[in-house]
Amino acid sequence: MTALSRSFAAACTAILCTATAQAQDRPDPQQAAAQIATVLSLVSGGALGTSERPARITPDGDAFRVQVPLPALTPSGASLTARLKPLGDGVWDISSATLPASGSFILRQANNPQPSQLSFSIGQQMINGRIDPSLAQPSPFNLALTDVKIKAVTGADQSEQSIAHQTLQGTLSGEANNRVTLRTQGTASDWHISARSADGHTSNSQIRSAASAVEVEGLDRAKAEKFRAAAKAFVDSVQTVGADAAKQKELTEPQRQLLGAIIDALQGMLGRLNVEETLEGVHFEGPPGTEGGVSRMRFAIAGESRDDRLNANIDLTMHDLTVANVPPELATYMPTLLQLRPELSGIRSSGLLRFLHHAADGVPPDALQAEALGLLSEPGARLGIEKLSMTAGSLRIDGSGRMLPPSNGNPGVEARIIARGVDATLAKVQANPKTAKFMPLVYLAKGMARTEGDALVWDVRLVDGAVSVNGVPMAPSGPPPGGPPPGGSPGARGVPKTPH
């Protein structure tokens, strides 16, 4: 979803986690305050629950009122409040949790020496949950917001977002060996985004609705804390360079050490990660000629690391793509469906982390390339595109491909492309004088294909610099394998001329 959504989710989780240190139904308020401060400090990296601004706990009938200072927010004095009630067996009910209705904070990024100032406002909010301190049973939490507004300013760059309704539901569960699993689902509706860059370019986007799902399985809390601390220290080290950051071409030795700590924390930190987001009714406007949209778009990332092997993939699907200013003769060929799924599987996790260490240490690019090719050439390793599909009118094209082990030091590629509805598309293209100019290329491709039922198939291989299609080597010049199209004559370098 948005950065604000993730901040809210983290805040909810922090409140839920404050109860994990409570071992009795009615702990002493002073002891509970000290324990909550420790948990908040660990969760937030020292920003919350500090000795200078400790969390306050006061009895409230059969419950406790908790007030957590948010020193990173302005105006000063901002806090998150909640009511915690013991339910028995160590389980706590968390109700009436409230974030500040408005505020601002500074966001620092490692890839930008200039910090961003983010401000927000919330019309209405509802946050609640239930927590089992031992996490032996699932601990759910819920969040619902209305009329959310976010503004970000980074130098002369500005962006604004508004969301009419936003929800987030999640469940936190404990596992063995100090690991946790988090599953969340979120929605947003009537989402508007506008931006203006330093050079004066503007863009506007509207999203009718959005839905997201996140699954984090087997997260090692100790390693996650080390990762967070090292990442924060690295960002801080970049920020201290200030205006000279853009001039810094090489990482300093302390920065390389921090990157090494980040990479070390990744080893065994997470079992599985799955992130999915679906957008409905997307429309965008940018510089003249860049207006367009999609009726539905899905984006997903999945990764799993087990037994020293990493598997990961990305899924992208778009329905009914539209782009302004497309000539009418080409608009009919705009894709109604696009699908792309690149995949990486069977990669040795320890080898990948070693490669990242070498990259952080400044190993020369040639050596890094050779190391990467070595990882991809190991038995069981695979890098490729599992699915590439496009539908436009009667034409459908499907494809897949993968990288081949290096030959004479050069990696190879093999791919399969399958097309259906080609003849109907050819007739349509040839009947229109404005699209007939593309016929030579179409005939060239068709001449290299082989027929399988109602489909045309191209099996393409690139090995040691040599290309073959359906087993036929491709010469640098000469007529295509299928010869010139009917009624045409060979043109320069064997390319058919457009038939009249």
C-alpha positions in Angstrom: 0.0 0.0 0.0 1.5 3.4 1.0 4.4 4.3 3.3 1.8 5.7 5.7 0.1 2.3 5.7 3.3 0.6 6.7 4.0 3.2 9.4 0.5 2.6 10.8 1.0 -1.2 10.7 4.3 -0.8 12.5 2.6 1.4 15.1 -0.1 -1.2 15.6 2.4 -4.0 15.9 4.4 -1.9 18.4 1.4 -1.4 20.6 0.5 -5.1 20.4 4.1 -6.1 21.2 4.2 -3.9 24.3 2.1 -6.5 26.1 4.4 -9.4 25.3 6.5 -8.7 28.4 3.5 -8.9 30.8 3.4 -12.2 32.6 0.4 -11.6 34.9 -3.1 -10.3 34.4 -2.6 -7.1 36.5 1.1 -6.2 36.5 2.3 -3.3 38.7 2.0 -0.1 36.6 5.5 1.0 37.2 7.0 -2.4 36.3 4.7 -2.5 33.2 5.9 0.9 32.1 9.5 -0.1 32.3 8.9 -3.3 30.4 6.9 -1.5 27.7 9.6 1.1 27.4 12.2 -1.6 26.7 10.0 -3.3 24.0 9.2 0.1 22.3 12.9 0.9 22.2 13.7 -2.4 20.5 10.9 -2.1 18.0 11.6 1.6 17.1 15.3 1.7 17.3 15.4 3.9 20.4 12.9 6.4 19.0 10.0 5.4 21.3 9.9 4.6 25.0 13.2 6.3 25.8 14.2 7.4 29.3 13.8 11.0 28.2 10.3 10.4 27.0 9.0 7.1 28.6 5.7 5.6 28.0 3.1 6.3 30.7 0.8 3.7 32.1 -2.1 4.6 34.5 -4.8 2.3 35.9 -8.2 2.8 34.3 -10.8 0.7 36.1 -10.1 -2.9 35.2 -7.7 -1.9 32.5 -4.7 0.4 31.9 -4.4 3.6 29.9 -1.1 3.7 27.9 0.4 6.8 26.4 3.4 6.4 24.1 5.3 9.6 23.1 6.2 10.0 19.4 9.2 12.3 19.5 9.8 12.0 15.8 6.5 13.8 15.1 5.8 17.5 15.2 4.2 19.3 16.8 5.9 18.2 20.0 3.9 16.3 22.5 2.4 14.0 19.9 1.6 10.5 21.3 -0.1 7.3 20.6 -2.7 6.2 23.2 -4.5 2.9 23.9 -6.5 1.1 26.5 -5.2 -2.4 27.6 -7.4 -4.7 29.4 -6.4 -8.2 30.7 -8.7 -11.0 29.5 -7.2 -13.8 31.5 -4.5 -16.5 30.7 -2.2 -13.6 29.9 -4.3 -12.4 26.9 -4.8 -8.6 26.5 -7.5 -6.7 24.7 -6.3 -3.5 23.1 -9.0 -0.9 22.4 -9.4 2.8 21.8 -5.9 3.1 20.2 -5.5 6.5 18.6 -2.8 8.0 16.5 -2.3 11.8 16.2 -4.9 13.3 13.9 -2.2 15.2 12.1 1.5 15.8 12.2 4.8 15.7 10.2 8.1 13.9 10.4 11.4 13.6 8.5 12.1 10.6 6.4 15.8 9.9 5.5 16.7 7.6 2.6 20.0 6.0 1.7 19.7 6.8 -2.0 18.9 10.4 -1.5 21.1 12.8 0.5 18.2 15.2 0.9 15.7 14.1 3.5 12.0 14.3 2.9 9.4 16.0 5.1 6.2 14.0 5.3 3.0 15.5 6.7 -0.3 13.7 7.2 -3.8 14.1 8.5 -6.5 11.6 9.4 -10.2 12.3 9.4 -11.5 9.3 11.5 -9.7 6.3 12.8 -10.3 3.0 14.6 -7.4 0.7 15.9 -7.9 -2.3 18.1 -6.5 -5.8 18.7 -6.0 -8.7 21.0 -2.6 -10.1 22.0 -1.4 -13.3 23.6 2.0 -12.3 25.1 3.4 -15.7 24.5 2.2 -15.6 20.9 1.1 -19.2 21.3 -2.2 -18.4 19.8 -2.8 -15.9 16.9 -3.0 -12.3 17.9 -5.2 -10.2 15.5 -5.3 -6.4 15.0 -7.4 -4.1 12.9 -7.2 -0.6 11.6 -9.6 1.6 9.7 -9.1 5.2 8.5 -11.0 7.7 6.5 -10.0 10.9 4.7 -6.3 10.3 4.9 -4.0 13.0 3.3 -0.2 12.7 2.9 2.2 15.3 1.6 5.9 14.7 0.9 8.4 17.5 0.1 12.0 16.6 -0.9 13.8 19.8 -1.9 11.8 21.2 -4.9 10.0 17.9 -5.5 6.5 17.6 -4.0 3.8 15.0 -4.0 0.3 14.7 -2.4 -1.9 11.7 -1.8 -5.5 11.4 -0.6 -7.3 8.2 0.3 -11.0 8.2 1.1 -11.1 4.9 3.1 -8.2 2.7 4.2 -8.2 -0.6 6.2 -5.6 -3.0 7.5 -6.2 -6.3 9.2 -3.5 -8.6 10.4 -2.5 -11.5 12.6 0.7 -12.0 14.5 1.7 -15.6 15.5 4.7 -17.0 17.3 6.9 -19.8 16.2 9.8 -21.8 17.6 13.3 -20.3 18.0 12.1 -16.8 18.6 10.5 -16.5 15.2 7.1 -14.8 14.2 4.7 -14.9 11.3 2.7 -11.9 10.2 -0.2 -11.9 7.8 -2.0 -8.7 6.8 -4.7 -7.6 4.3 -5.4 -4.1 3.4 -7.7 -2.0 1.2 -7.8 1.6 -0.1 -10.5 3.4 -2.1 -10.7 6.6 -4.1 -6.9 7.1 -4.0 -5.5 10.3 -5.7 -1.8 11.0 -6.3 -0.3 14.2 -7.7 3.4 15.1 -8.0 5.5 18.0 -9.2 9.2 17.7 -9.9 11.9 20.3 -9.5 11.9 20.8 -13.3 8.2 21.7 -13.3 6.8 18.4 -14.7 3.5 17.3 -13.1 1.7 14.0 -13.0 -1.7 13.0 -11.7 -3.0 9.5 -11.0 -6.3 8.1 -9.7 -7.0 4.6 -8.4 -10.5 3.6 -7.8 -9.6 0.8 -5.4 -6.6 -1.1 -4.2 -6.2 -4.4 -2.2 -3.0 -5.7 -0.7 -1.9 -8.9 1.1 1.4 -9.5 2.9 2.7 -12.8 4.4 5.9 -12.9 6.4 6.7 -16.4 7.7 9.5 -17.4 10.0 10.9 -14.0 10.8 13.8 -14.2 13.2 13.3 -11.3 15.6 16.9 -11.1 16.7 18.2 -11.0 13.2 15.5 -8.5 12.1 16.6 -6.2 14.9 20.2 -6.4 13.7 19.2 -5.7 10.2 17.1 -2.7 11.2 19.9 -1.3 13.4 22.5 -1.7 10.7 20.2 -0.2 8.0 19.4 2.8 10.1 23.1 3.4 10.9 23.9 3.1 7.2 21.2 5.7 6.2 22.5 8.0 9.0 26.0 7.6 7.7 24.9 8.7 4.2 22.9 11.6 5.5 25.8 13.0 7.5 27.6 13.6 4.2 25.0 16.3 3.5 25.3 18.3 0.4 28.5 16.5 -0.6 26.8 13.1 -0.9 26.3 13.5 -4.6 30.0 13.9 -5.0 30.9 10.8 -3.1 31.7 8.1 -5.7 32.9 5.4 -3.4 31.6 4.1 -0.1 33.7 4.8 3.0 35.1 1.9 5.0 32.6 2.3 7.8 29.8 2.3 5.3 31.1 -0.9 3.8 31.2 -2.4 7.2 27.6 -1.4 7.8 26.5 -2.9 4.5 28.3 -6.1 5.6 26.3 -6.1 8.8 23.1 -5.7 6.8 24.1 -8.7 4.6 25.1 -10.8 7.6 21.6 -10.2 9.2 19.9 -11.5 6.0 21.3 -15.0 6.5 18.4 -17.1 7.8 16.4 -14.1 8.8 13.2 -15.0 6.9 11.6 -18.3 5.7 9.1 -16.9 3.2 7.8 -13.6 1.9 4.7 -13.0 -0.3 3.5 -9.5 -1.2 0.6 -8.9 -3.5 -1.2 -5.8 -4.6 -4.2 -5.4 -7.0 -5.3 -2.0 -8.4 -8.6 -1.4 -10.1 -9.5 1.6 -12.3 -6.1 3.1 -12.7 -5.8 6.4 -14.7 -2.6 8.5 -15.1 -1.7 11.8 -16.6 1.8 13.2 -17.2 3.4 15.4 -19.8 1.5 15.8 -23.0 0.9 12.5 -24.7 1.4 10.3 -21.6 -2.2 9.9 -20.5 -3.5 6.4 -20.1 -4.7 3.7 -17.8 -5.5 0.1 -17.1 -8.7 -1.4 -15.8 -7.0 -3.8 -13.5 -3.3 -4.4 -12.5 -1.9 -7.0 -10.2 1.7 -7.0 -8.9 3.1 -9.7 -6.7 6.5 -10.7 -5.3 7.2 -14.0 -3.7 10.4 -15.4 -2.2 11.4 -18.4 -0.1 14.8 -19.4 1.4 15.1 -23.0 2.7 18.0 -25.5 2.9 20.4 -22.9 1.5 18.4 -22.4 -1.6 16.6 -19.2 -2.7 13.5 -19.2 -4.9 11.8 -15.9 -6.0 9.5 -14.6 -8.7 7.6 -11.5 -9.7 4.1 -11.6 -11.3 2.7 -8.6 -13.3 -0.7 -8.6 -15.0 -2.4 -5.7 -16.7 -5.9 -5.6 -18.3 -7.1 -3.2 -20.9 -4.1 -0.9 -21.3 -5.0 2.5 -22.9 -2.6 5.2 -24.0 -3.6 8.6 -25.3 -2.5 9.9 -28.7 -2.1 6.4 -30.2 -3.0 6.6 -34.0 -6.4 5.1 -34.7 -4.9 2.5 -37.0 -2.7 1.2 -34.1 -5.2 1.6 -31.2 -7.0 -1.6 -32.2 -3.7 -3.5 -31.5 -3.3 -2.2 -28.0 -3.0 -5.2 -25.6 -6.1 -6.2 -23.7 -4.1 -8.5 -21.5 -0.4 -8.4 -20.6 1.3 -11.0 -18.3 4.9 -11.2 -17.2 6.5 -13.6 -14.7 10.4 -13.6 -14.3 11.7 -16.3 -11.9 14.9 -17.1 -10.1 15.2 -20.5 -8.4 17.6 -22.9 -6.9 20.2 -20.2 -6.2 22.6 -21.0 -3.3 21.7 -18.5 -0.5 25.2 -18.6 1.0 26.8 -18.0 -2.4 24.4 -15.1 -3.1 25.3 -13.5 0.3 29.0 -14.0 -0.4 28.5 -12.3 -3.8 26.7 -9.3 -2.0 29.6 -9.1 0.4 32.1 -8.9 -2.5 30.0 -6.2 -4.1 29.9 -4.2 -0.9 33.7 -4.6 -0.6 34.2 -3.0 -4.0 35.3 -6.1 -5.9 35.9 -5.2 -9.7 32.8 -5.6 -11.9 34.4 -8.3 -14.1 35.1 -10.5 -11.1 31.5 -9.9 -9.8 30.1 -10.8 -13.2 32.1 -14.1 -13.3 30.9 -14.9 -9.7 27.3 -14.2 -10.6 27.5 -16.4 -13.7 29.1 -19.1 -11.6 26.1 -19.0 -9.2 23.6 -19.2 -12.1 25.5 -22.1 -13.7 25.4 -24.4 -10.6 23.2 -27.5 -10.8 19.5 -26.7 -10.1 19.9 -22.9 -10.6 17.6 -21.2 -13.0 17.0 -17.7 -14.2 14.4 -17.0 -16.8 11.0 -15.8 -17.8 8.4 -18.5 -16.9 5.5 -16.6 -18.6 5.2 -13.8 -21.1 1.8 -13.4 -22.6 0.0 -10.7 -24.7 -3.5 -10.6 -26.1 -4.5 -8.0 -28.6 -7.7 -8.6 -30.6 -7.5 -12.0 -32.3 -3.7 -12.2 -31.8 -2.3 -14.0 -28.7 1.4 -14.4 -28.1 2.9 -16.6 -25.3 6.5 -17.0 -24.5 9.1 -18.3 -22.0 12.8 -18.4 -21.8 15.8 -19.1 -19.6 19.5 -18.4 -19.3 21.8 -21.2 -20.4 25.2 -22.1 -18.8 28.1 -20.1 -20.2 29.9 -21.4 -23.3 33.4 -20.0 -23.9 32.7 -17.5 -21.1 29.4 -16.2 -22.6 26.0 -17.0 -21.1 23.4 -18.4 -23.6 19.7 -17.9 -23.9 16.9 -20.1 -25.1 13.3 -19.0 -25.6 10.0 -20.3 -27.1 7.4 -18.0 -28.6 3.9 -19.3 -29.6 1.5 -17.1 -31.6 -2.2 -17.8 -32.4 -4.6 -15.8 -34.6 -1.8 -14.7 -36.9 -3.7 -15.1 -40.2 -6.6 -13.0 -39.0 -4.3 -10.3 -37.8 -2.3 -10.4 -41.1 -5.5 -9.9 -43.1 -6.5 -6.9 -40.9 -3.0 -5.4 -41.1 -2.7 -5.8 -44.9 -6.2 -4.3 -45.5 -5.2 -1.0 -43.9 -2.8 1.1 -45.9 -1.4 2.8 -42.8 -0.4 -0.5 -41.2 0.5 -2.4 -44.4 4.1 -1.0 -44.1 4.7 -3.5 -41.2 4.0 -6.5 -43.5 7.6 -7.2 -44.4 8.5 -7.7 -40.8 5.5 -9.8 -40.2 6.2 -12.0 -43.2 9.8 -12.3 -42.1 8.8 -13.6 -38.7 6.2 -15.9 -40.1 8.7 -17.4 -42.6 11.0 -18.5 -39.7 8.1 -20.2 -37.8 6.9 -23.8 -37.8 3.3 -24.8 -37.5 1.9 -26.7 -34.5 -1.8 -27.1 -34.9 -3.3 -23.6 -35.0 -0.2 -22.0 -33.7 3.1 -20.7 -35.1 6.1 -21.6 -33.0 9.6 -20.1 -32.8 12.3 -21.9 -30.7 15.2 -19.4 -30.4 18.7 -20.2 -29.1 21.7 -17.9 -28.5 24.8 -19.9 -27.8 28.3 -18.4 -27.9 27.1 -15.5 -30.1 25.3 -17.7 -32.6 21.6 -17.4 -33.1 19.3 -20.2 -34.4 15.5 -20.3 -34.9 13.8 -23.7 -34.9 17.2 -25.2 -35.4 18.1 -23.1 -38.4 21.2 -20.9 -38.0 20.6 -17.2 -38.7 23.0 -15.7 -41.2 23.8 -12.0 -41.0 22.2 -11.5 -44.4 20.1 -13.2 -47.1 16.5 -14.0 -47.6 14.4 -15.3 -44.7 13.9 -19.1 -44.4 10.3 -18.9 -45.7 11.3 -16.9 -48.8 9.5 -13.7 -50.0 5.8 -13.4 -49.4 3.4 -14.2 -52.3 3.4 -11.4 -54.8 6.5 -9.7 -53.4 10.1 -9.7 -54.4 13.2 -9.7 -52.3 14.4 -6.3 -51.1 17.8 -5.2 -49.9 19.5 -7.8 -47.6 16.7 -10.3 -48.2 13.9 -8.3 -46.6 10.7 -8.6 -48.6 9.2 -5.4 -50.1 5.7 -4.3 -49.1 3.2 -5.9 -51.5 0.9 -3.6 -53.5 
